[in-house]
């Protein structure tokens, strides 16, 4: 008789926020026992957590993230609706310097607290996942030669002397941008590669309002973008969430922080490039005072470039890369990273092979690069914003012009649809790119450039001359291929594609 007893595989996740919950869900398919260590107390209802100071503010998962959440948590939108989330039944309003897009939409809007509550309930129901609340990790436990992370040292928050050691086969750091992983690795003798940094001095301020009876259900979303051409860095968003509540956020960049006083917040609404939000709020009752949040810099760690990386350790979420939150990428990127991790695990059933962690880090880094690239490019429009890192960003001026042209044509298409009902779906590629559904290469290519130019044939020569100034205008296809990085990331094939055509120059 075979007396072999299968050894239980254990995993430990630091952090019980969105990234930690997604990680636990993914690991539950491969590990027998998953323990989630969370600094905050066990929540008793949907509410903002002290350990996640940005959770008070407006959040939304982008469409790409919601696709992934639906795969991991089938029917999660129904769970949100059952708890009062806002069902989208009216068009959403998107306003930029070129005009207003009224876009049909479907789905559900919610607060960060409600989403996190629903995901936590799903994860807590998994039989092989446990939670340990009000605990903090103080350091890592390693093998004698420090080449493998074997566990963590924890203590109850507020305690100093009593510590406990927990052992696991895999440790995943998902503890947010305040993670001490860089310090821990340095203390263990590991040399860290240069971080990529975006010094942008981002700030935003959020206030909640009660929707008036006559407007309930009628205003799902208003987005008002800033206007870099006029130096107006203020943007605003109004989103309907549960409880007939409007979450309203003002944002800015380069140190021009929105006010956190009630009077200053209301005045800030009037300084947006369009009065739509201020007009909707005219009869609304404020439920809270404005609360601010400031981010001096965004950081992308490059752990995948380390000469040595300890076995048994992974990192994801904001502890891996902290994005400009204004673009709403954070929770979606955490979902994309979890999806990449799930793919790596499925390729190595049973015990992960040597080098698994480095493969997973590289796969996740590839996955987050498009989002980081897009948000960094957008922030670099502003004076005082700087980028540094192992590799400089290239072709910034060209990309700004190209994306401006894409946004302008997309806006014009929506306005044309309002008048004639006609709409070319290819113009949605720009928005699908910002939603992280299609690659920037689906926007920057010869066929799309033709489409953008065909709308204004009389301006074709002028636009091409300005766009390709300093580039080889006789080989436009090669230029377009050069300006976009070779993203190693799988995108859902949502956008319509057509054969490329040669751009004719006048």
N, C-alpha and C positions, 0 to 999 in steps of 0.2 A: 504493500500500500504506500502510495506517495504521501510522505509526511510534510511536503512543502506547504508552507502557509504564506499566502500572498501578503506582502508588506503593504501597509496602508500608506498612500501618498498624501502628504499634508502640504497645504499652502497657506500663507499668511498674507493678508492685504492690509497695508497701512492706509487708513482713510476710508470713511464711510459715506463720502459724497458721491456725486454722479460717476466720476471715474472709478472710484472704489467699488461701487455697486455693479457697474458694467463688468469690471474685472472679475468680481466674485461670480457673476453669472457665467462668464466664459470658462473660468476655471472649474466650475461645478460639473462640467462634462468630462473632465479628465482627472480630477483629484477627488479623493475619498473624503477629505476633511478640509474645509476652508474656514479660516478664522479671520473676521474683519475687525480690526482694532480702530476704534473711533474715539477722538478726544472729547467730543461733546457727550452730554447725557442722552439717554435713549429718548427720542422724540415721542410725544404722546398724541400729536396731531400735526397736520401740515403747518409749518411755520419756519421762518428764517432762523438759521442756526448761528450761534455766536462764533463757532469755528470757521464759518464761511461768511465773512463780513460782506461780500458782494452779493449774497443771496437775497438781500432786501431789494435789490435793483431789478430792473426789467430784464428778463431772460426769454429766450425762445430757441428751441432746437431747429436748425435749418432742415430743409427737406431731405437732404442726404442722411442726416442723423436720424430723422424720423423713420426712414426706410430701414435703417439698421435696428433701431429700437423695436420696430414691429417684428423683425425676424427673431430678436432675442426674447421679446415679451409680447407674443401675439395678443392683440386686443387691448394693448395698453391705452390706446385712445378712448376705448369704451370705458375703461376704468376711470380715466380722467373726467369724462363726461358724467359718469355716475356720481362723481364728487363735486359736480357743479362747474366744470370747465366750460369755456365759452365756445359754442359751436359756430363755425364761420359759415354764414349764409348770405352775406352781402359782399360786394367787391371790396378789395383793399385799395387804399389810395397811396401812391408812391409819388412824391414830388421832388424834382431836382431843378437845376438851373435851366433846363431845356423845356420843362413843362410838367404836366401831370399825367401819370399812368393810372387808369382805373382798371384793375386786374381782377377777373373772376378768381375765386379761391375756394378751397374746401379744406376741411380739417378741423383742428381744435386749438384754442389758445388757452394758456394756463400760466400760473406763476412758477418760479423755480421751486418754491417750497412744495407746491402740489405735485409737480413732476417727481421730485425726489421722494416724496412720501409714497407715491404709487410704485415707483421702482423698488423702494426699500421693502414694501409689503410683499412684492413678488419675490425678491431675493431671500427675505426672511423665511418664506414658505418652502424654500429648497431644503430637502432633508439633510444635505451634507454641508450646509453653510451655517456658521454660528457668528454672533456678534459679541464683542467685548467693548462696552461703552465706558466713557469717562477714564480712559487710559491713554497714556502717551508713550511713544517709543523714545528711549533715551540714547540708544546706540545699537550697533549691529554685533552679533556673535559670529565668529568665523572659525574655520578650521585652523589647525596649528600653523600651516604655511600661509594662511590668509588668502588662499586662492578660491575659497568657496565661502559664501554666506550661509550659515547654518541655522540662524535664529536671530531673535531680537531681545533686547532688555527693555522691559516696560515698568511703569509705575503708575499708580493712580494719580490723577491730576491733583495737585496740591500737596502730595506727599514728596518727601525728598529722600529719606533714608531707605524705605522699603522698596526693593526692586524684585522683579521676577524675570526669569529667562524662559522664553518660549522657543521651541525648536520647530523647524519646518524644512521641507525639501525645496520649496520655492518661496521667496520673499518678494512681494511686489509693492513698490513705493508709489502710492497714489494719494499723497498727503498734501497736494496743492503747492502753490508757489512759495509757501513758507517752509517747504521741505528742507531738512538738514542733510540731505544726501551728499551734496558736495563736500561739506565739512567732514562727514563720516568717512567718505572715501579717501579724502586727503589724510585724515588721521590714521588710516590703515596703510598709508604709504603709496597709494595710487596717484599717478600723475594725471590731472584732468586736462583735456584739450581746451582750446579757446572757445568761449561761448560766443554765440551770435547775439548782438544786442541792438535794440532799437530804442534810442533815447527820444521819447516822444512827449512826455509830460501830459498824459491823457487825463481828463477828468470828466466825470458826469454826475448828475444830480437827479434823484428820482422822487416823485411825489405821487400819492394815490388819491383818486377822486371817486366819489359815488356818481354813477351815471344817472342823469335825470330820467324820470319815468318815461317821458316822451322820446327819449333817445336810446332806450335799452335795446340791445340787439342790432342796432343800426350802424354802429361805427366799430367794425372789427379791428381796423389797423390804419393808422396814418403815419407815414414815414416822410420826414422832411430832411433832405440832405443839405450839407453845407455847400458853399460856393467858393472854391479856392481861387477862382478868377477875380473875385472881388475882395479876397482876404477875409471872408466871413466864415469862420471855422465852426460856428454853432450849428448843431443839428438837433433834431427833435423826433421823438417817437411817442405815439399814443397807441396803446394796445389794450383791448378788452380781455379781462381774465375772469376767474370765478367770482361769484358774489356781486355781480353787476358793478364791477369795479374797473376803472381805467388806471392802468399803470402808465405814467407819463415821465419820460426821461429827456433831459437836456444833456448834450455832450459837447466836448470841445477838445482841442489839442494844442500842443506847443505852449502849455502853461496858461492858456486863457480859460480858467476854470469857471464853470457855471456856478451861480449863487446857490447857497444853501439856506438863505432866508426866504420866507414866504413872499415878501414883497419883491425881492430880487429874482426869484424863480418866475413869478408872474410877468415881470418886466422882460425877463429873458425869452419868454414865449413870443413876445411881440417883435423880437429882433431876429427871428428866423426869416428865411427868404420867402416864406409864405405864411399867411395868418391862419391857416386851416385849423391847427390845433388850438390856438387861442380862441377862435370862434366857437369850436365845439365845446370848450370848457367854460363858456360864458355863464351857463346856468348850473354848472357842476359844483357839488359840495366837496371841499378838500377833506380827506380822511386822515392825512398825516402831514407833518411838516416835511419839507424837502430834506433829503439826506444825501451827502456827497460821498464820492469814492474817487481816489486819485491813484494813478499808476505812473510812476516816474519813468519806468522802462519796461520793455518786453524782452524776454530772454528765451533763446532757443539753445538748450544744452546739446552738445554733440558727444554724448557718451559712446555712441557707436564708433567713434574714431579713436577711442582709447586703445593704447598698445596692449594693455591687459584689462580684462573685465572679469570680475569675480563670478564664478558659476553660482547658480541658485539665486540670482538677483535680477529683477526687472524694474522698470520705472515707466510710468505713463501719466497722462493728464497734465495738469499745470506744473507738476514736478519735473516733467520732461520738456515742455515748451509752454510758455505763458504768452498768450496772444493779446493783441489790442481787443478788449471786450466790446468795443463799439460795433464791430462787425458781426457779433453774435456767433462766433465760430467755436468758442470754447467747448461747450457740451457736445457739439457735433464732432469736433476733432477727437474728443475722448471716445465717442462711439466708433469712429473710424479706426482709432488705435486698438480698441477692444476687438474689432472685426479682424484687424491684421493679426493680433495675437491669437485669436481663434483659428485663423488659417494656419499659423505656424504650429499650433498644438495638434491640429488635425493631421498634419503631415508627419508627425512623430508620435503615433499612438504608443501608449505605454510610457516608460521612462524616457524623458527627453534625452537626446544624444549630446555628446560633448559639442560645445559651440552653439547650442540652441539659443542661449540668451543673446549672443551677439547677432545671430540671424534675426531674432525677433526685434531687437533694437533697430537694426537696419531697415527692416520691413516697416516698422512704425515710423521711422524717420522719413522714409520715402512717402508714406501716407500723409504726413502732416505738411510736407514741403509745399504743395500747391497753396494751401490755406495761408501759410506763413508768407510765401512769396507775394500773394495778392494783397494781403493786409499791409505788409511792409511797403510795397510799392505805393499804395494809396496814402499812407502816412507821410511818405517822403515828398509829397506835394507841398508840404508846409515848411516855411523857413524855421530853422532851429531844430528840426528833426534830423537825427543822424543815425546812420547804420554802421556797425562795425562787426567784424568777424573773420573767420578763416578765408572766406571768398567774398569779394565785393559784388554787389548787385550791378548788373550791366544793362545798358540800353534803356535807362529809366525815362529819359525825355521822350524817346520814341514810343514806349509803352503807354505813357500818360496820354500822348496824342491819339494813339490808336484806340485806347479804351474810352476816351472822350468821344471819339467819333462813333464807337459802338453804342454807347449810352444814348447819344443824341438820336441816332437812327431808331433805336429801340423805343425811345419815348415818342418819336414821331409816328411810329407804327401803331402804338396804342392809341394815340390821339386820332389817327386815321380810322382805326377800328371803331371808335366812338361815332364817327361821322358816316362811314360807309359799310361797316361790318366786316371789311376785308382785313386779313392779317397774315403775313408770311411767318410761319412758326420758326424759321431759321433765326429771326431776330430775337427769339427767346434765348438763344445760346449765351448771350452775355449774362442774363440773369441766372441761367442754369449754371454758369461758371461760378458766379458769386455764391450760389447755393451749394457749391462743391459737388455738383452732379456730373458736369462735363469738364473736360480738361481745357485749360487756356488754349491749347492747340485747336480746339473746336471753334474758337473765336478768332484766333490769329492764324489765318491761312489765306491762300489766294482766292478761293471761292468766296469766302466771307468778305474779303476786301472788295471783290467785284460787286457783291451785293450791296455793300455800304456805298460804293461809288455810283452804282446804277440809279440810286435814288435822286442824285443831283448831277446828271451828266454834264451840265454846264460848268460845274465846279471841279470836275474830275482832275484836270491838269493842275490846278492850284493846290488841291488837297494832296495829290501825290508828290508834288514838288516840296511842299512843306513837311510832309510825313517822312519822306526818304532823304531829306537833306543830310548830306554827309555819308550816305549809303550808296551802294551800287544800284542805280535805278534800272540798269539793264538786266538785272537778275533778282527781281523782286521775290520770287519764290525762295531763293536761297537766303535772302535777308530775313524773311519771315520765319524761316526754319531756325535761323541763328538766334533770334532775339528771345525765343521761348526755351526755357530749360527742358531737357529730356526727362520729363517726369516719369518715374518708375512707379506708377500708381494706377490701379484698376478703377475705371469709372463705369458707372451704369450707362448703358447705351440708350440714353433717353432722347438725345437730340437727333433731329433729322440731318442726314449728311448727304452731300451730292458730290459728283466729280469736280475736281478743281479745274478752273479755267484760267487762261493766261490773262493777266491784267494788261489792258491796252492803255498806252500812255498817249496823251495828246501833245 
